[in-house]
Amino acid sequence: MPRNAEGIAAALDSVRRIDFYRELLAAAPEDAEAVLRRWWCEAMLDTDPSGDRFTEAALNGTLPTKSVAVAVARRQAAGLPVE
């Protein structure tokens, strides 16, 4: 899915698409990137067949976690940027 407003909107159902556009249009320019990032994650979960399972595990506190150090090491090993 494209990581832009059009791609995000296309992945959301009509009700959530309206909420997304409403939030994006109300955001200050310096906050727009954070709105896009959050809604891209929402859209990815909506299109992932196992998204409900991940959401349920997160809400129940049973979602496996890892430390920031482990996540950074994995990104570095894969040659991905670490900011």
Biotite code that builds the C-alpha atoms (Angstrom):
import biotite.structure as struc

atoms = struc.array([
    struc.Atom([0.000, 0.000, 0.000], chain_id="A", res_id=1, res_name="MET", atom_name="CA", element="C"),
    struc.Atom([1.405, 3.414, -0.891], chain_id="A", res_id=2, res_name="PRO", atom_name="CA", element="C"),
    struc.Atom([2.413, 5.342, 2.211], chain_id="A", res_id=3, res_name="ARG", atom_name="CA", element="C"),
    struc.Atom([0.546, 8.505, 1.249], chain_id="A", res_id=4, res_name="ASN", atom_name="CA", element="C"),
    struc.Atom([-2.929, 9.945, 1.819], chain_id="A", res_id=5, res_name="ALA", atom_name="CA", element="C"),
    struc.Atom([-4.362, 8.378, -1.335], chain_id="A", res_id=6, res_name="GLU", atom_name="CA", element="C"),
    struc.Atom([-3.025, 4.894, -0.532], chain_id="A", res_id=7, res_name="GLY", atom_name="CA", element="C"),
    struc.Atom([-4.177, 5.072, 3.070], chain_id="A", res_id=8, res_name="ILE", atom_name="CA", element="C"),
    struc.Atom([-7.655, 6.283, 2.126], chain_id="A", res_id=9, res_name="ALA", atom_name="CA", element="C"),
    struc.Atom([-8.046, 3.515, -0.446], chain_id="A", res_id=10, res_name="ALA", atom_name="CA", element="C"),
    struc.Atom([-7.361, 0.862, 2.196], chain_id="A", res_id=11, res_name="ALA", atom_name="CA", element="C"),
    struc.Atom([-9.883, 2.178, 4.735], chain_id="A", res_id=12, res_name="LEU", atom_name="CA", element="C"),
    struc.Atom([-13.617, 1.558, 4.753], chain_id="A", res_id=13, res_name="ASP", atom_name="CA", element="C"),
    struc.Atom([-15.825, 4.573, 4.051], chain_id="A", res_id=14, res_name="SER", atom_name="CA", element="C"),
    struc.Atom([-16.438, 5.524, 7.702], chain_id="A", res_id=15, res_name="VAL", atom_name="CA", element="C"),
    struc.Atom([-12.785, 5.300, 8.692], chain_id="A", res_id=16, res_name="ARG", atom_name="CA", element="C"),
    struc.Atom([-11.770, 7.079, 5.467], chain_id="A", res_id=17, res_name="ARG", atom_name="CA", element="C"),
    struc.Atom([-13.883, 10.060, 6.502], chain_id="A", res_id=18, res_name="ILE", atom_name="CA", element="C"),
    struc.Atom([-12.273, 10.037, 9.962], chain_id="A", res_id=19, res_name="ASP", atom_name="CA", element="C"),
    struc.Atom([-8.820, 9.880, 8.372], chain_id="A", res_id=20, res_name="PHE", atom_name="CA", element="C"),
    struc.Atom([-9.452, 12.803, 6.033], chain_id="A", res_id=21, res_name="TYR", atom_name="CA", element="C"),
    struc.Atom([-11.062, 14.825, 8.826], chain_id="A", res_id=22, res_name="ARG", atom_name="CA", element="C"),
    struc.Atom([-8.013, 14.333, 11.070], chain_id="A", res_id=23, res_name="GLU", atom_name="CA", element="C"),
    struc.Atom([-5.531, 14.985, 8.260], chain_id="A", res_id=24, res_name="LEU", atom_name="CA", element="C"),
    struc.Atom([-7.255, 18.186, 7.138], chain_id="A", res_id=25, res_name="LEU", atom_name="CA", element="C"),
    struc.Atom([-7.458, 19.467, 10.724], chain_id="A", res_id=26, res_name="ALA", atom_name="CA", element="C"),
    struc.Atom([-3.775, 18.784, 11.430], chain_id="A", res_id=27, res_name="ALA", atom_name="CA", element="C"),
    struc.Atom([-1.235, 21.572, 11.496], chain_id="A", res_id=28, res_name="ALA", atom_name="CA", element="C"),
    struc.Atom([1.386, 21.141, 8.764], chain_id="A", res_id=29, res_name="PRO", atom_name="CA", element="C"),
    struc.Atom([3.998, 20.028, 11.281], chain_id="A", res_id=30, res_name="GLU", atom_name="CA", element="C"),
    struc.Atom([1.595, 17.327, 12.565], chain_id="A", res_id=31, res_name="ASP", atom_name="CA", element="C"),
    struc.Atom([0.478, 15.955, 9.184], chain_id="A", res_id=32, res_name="ALA", atom_name="CA", element="C"),
    struc.Atom([3.309, 13.415, 8.972], chain_id="A", res_id=33, res_name="GLU", atom_name="CA", element="C"),
    struc.Atom([2.353, 11.918, 12.347], chain_id="A", res_id=34, res_name="ALA", atom_name="CA", element="C"),
    struc.Atom([-1.296, 11.661, 11.229], chain_id="A", res_id=35, res_name="VAL", atom_name="CA", element="C"),
    struc.Atom([-0.244, 9.878, 8.033], chain_id="A", res_id=36, res_name="LEU", atom_name="CA", element="C"),
    struc.Atom([2.028, 7.529, 9.969], chain_id="A", res_id=37, res_name="ARG", atom_name="CA", element="C"),
    struc.Atom([-0.668, 6.589, 12.479], chain_id="A", res_id=38, res_name="ARG", atom_name="CA", element="C"),
    struc.Atom([-3.345, 6.055, 9.835], chain_id="A", res_id=39, res_name="TRP", atom_name="CA", element="C"),
    struc.Atom([-0.959, 4.070, 7.624], chain_id="A", res_id=40, res_name="TRP", atom_name="CA", element="C"),
    struc.Atom([-0.532, 1.656, 10.552], chain_id="A", res_id=41, res_name="CYS", atom_name="CA", element="C"),
    struc.Atom([-4.310, 1.506, 10.978], chain_id="A", res_id=42, res_name="GLU", atom_name="CA", element="C"),
    struc.Atom([-4.783, 0.813, 7.270], chain_id="A", res_id=43, res_name="ALA", atom_name="CA", element="C"),
    struc.Atom([-2.106, -1.894, 7.309], chain_id="A", res_id=44, res_name="MET", atom_name="CA", element="C"),
    struc.Atom([-3.878, -3.638, 10.188], chain_id="A", res_id=45, res_name="LEU", atom_name="CA", element="C"),
    struc.Atom([-7.208, -3.293, 8.385], chain_id="A", res_id=46, res_name="ASP", atom_name="CA", element="C"),
    struc.Atom([-5.833, -4.996, 5.272], chain_id="A", res_id=47, res_name="THR", atom_name="CA", element="C"),
    struc.Atom([-3.870, -7.696, 7.141], chain_id="A", res_id=48, res_name="ASP", atom_name="CA", element="C"),
    struc.Atom([-5.891, -10.915, 7.520], chain_id="A", res_id=49, res_name="PRO", atom_name="CA", element="C"),
    struc.Atom([-4.313, -11.436, 10.957], chain_id="A", res_id=50, res_name="SER", atom_name="CA", element="C"),
    struc.Atom([-4.794, -7.792, 11.993], chain_id="A", res_id=51, res_name="GLY", atom_name="CA", element="C"),
    struc.Atom([-7.669, -8.618, 14.339], chain_id="A", res_id=52, res_name="ASP", atom_name="CA", element="C"),
    struc.Atom([-5.485, -11.180, 16.092], chain_id="A", res_id=53, res_name="ARG", atom_name="CA", element="C"),
    struc.Atom([-2.714, -8.600, 16.611], chain_id="A", res_id=54, res_name="PHE", atom_name="CA", element="C"),
    struc.Atom([-5.159, -5.966, 17.836], chain_id="A", res_id=55, res_name="THR", atom_name="CA", element="C"),
    struc.Atom([-6.765, -8.411, 20.272], chain_id="A", res_id=56, res_name="GLU", atom_name="CA", element="C"),
    struc.Atom([-3.367, -9.529, 21.592], chain_id="A", res_id=57, res_name="ALA", atom_name="CA", element="C"),
    struc.Atom([-2.270, -5.910, 22.063], chain_id="A", res_id=58, res_name="ALA", atom_name="CA", element="C"),
    struc.Atom([-5.459, -5.032, 23.931], chain_id="A", res_id=59, res_name="LEU", atom_name="CA", element="C"),
    struc.Atom([-5.157, -8.159, 26.102], chain_id="A", res_id=60, res_name="ASN", atom_name="CA", element="C"),
    struc.Atom([-1.507, -7.513, 26.894], chain_id="A", res_id=61, res_name="GLY", atom_name="CA", element="C"),
    struc.Atom([-0.395, -10.769, 25.269], chain_id="A", res_id=62, res_name="THR", atom_name="CA", element="C"),
    struc.Atom([1.319, -9.345, 22.192], chain_id="A", res_id=63, res_name="LEU", atom_name="CA", element="C"),
    struc.Atom([4.965, -10.458, 22.103], chain_id="A", res_id=64, res_name="PRO", atom_name="CA", element="C"),
    struc.Atom([7.344, -7.539, 22.530], chain_id="A", res_id=65, res_name="THR", atom_name="CA", element="C"),
    struc.Atom([11.050, -6.921, 22.058], chain_id="A", res_id=66, res_name="LYS", atom_name="CA", element="C"),
    struc.Atom([13.418, -4.325, 23.411], chain_id="A", res_id=67, res_name="SER", atom_name="CA", element="C"),
    struc.Atom([14.404, -1.219, 21.477], chain_id="A", res_id=68, res_name="VAL", atom_name="CA", element="C"),
    struc.Atom([17.992, -2.495, 21.445], chain_id="A", res_id=69, res_name="ALA", atom_name="CA", element="C"),
    struc.Atom([16.899, -5.698, 19.702], chain_id="A", res_id=70, res_name="VAL", atom_name="CA", element="C"),
    struc.Atom([14.817, -3.760, 17.161], chain_id="A", res_id=71, res_name="ALA", atom_name="CA", element="C"),
    struc.Atom([17.721, -1.393, 16.412], chain_id="A", res_id=72, res_name="VAL", atom_name="CA", element="C"),
    struc.Atom([20.151, -4.307, 16.036], chain_id="A", res_id=73, res_name="ALA", atom_name="CA", element="C"),
    struc.Atom([17.792, -6.077, 13.594], chain_id="A", res_id=74, res_name="ARG", atom_name="CA", element="C"),
    struc.Atom([17.402, -2.914, 11.497], chain_id="A", res_id=75, res_name="ARG", atom_name="CA", element="C"),
    struc.Atom([21.155, -2.339, 11.442], chain_id="A", res_id=76, res_name="GLN", atom_name="CA", element="C"),
    struc.Atom([21.789, -5.971, 10.453], chain_id="A", res_id=77, res_name="ALA", atom_name="CA", element="C"),
    struc.Atom([19.303, -5.579, 7.590], chain_id="A", res_id=78, res_name="ALA", atom_name="CA", element="C"),
    struc.Atom([20.985, -2.348, 6.453], chain_id="A", res_id=79, res_name="GLY", atom_name="CA", element="C"),
    struc.Atom([17.908, -0.261, 7.310], chain_id="A", res_id=80, res_name="LEU", atom_name="CA", element="C"),
    struc.Atom([18.107, 3.274, 8.690], chain_id="A", res_id=81, res_name="PRO", atom_name="CA", element="C"),
    struc.Atom([17.960, 3.814, 12.432], chain_id="A", res_id=82, res_name="VAL", atom_name="CA", element="C"),
    struc.Atom([16.767, 7.233, 13.519], chain_id="A", res_id=83, res_name="GLU", atom_name="CA", element="C"),
])
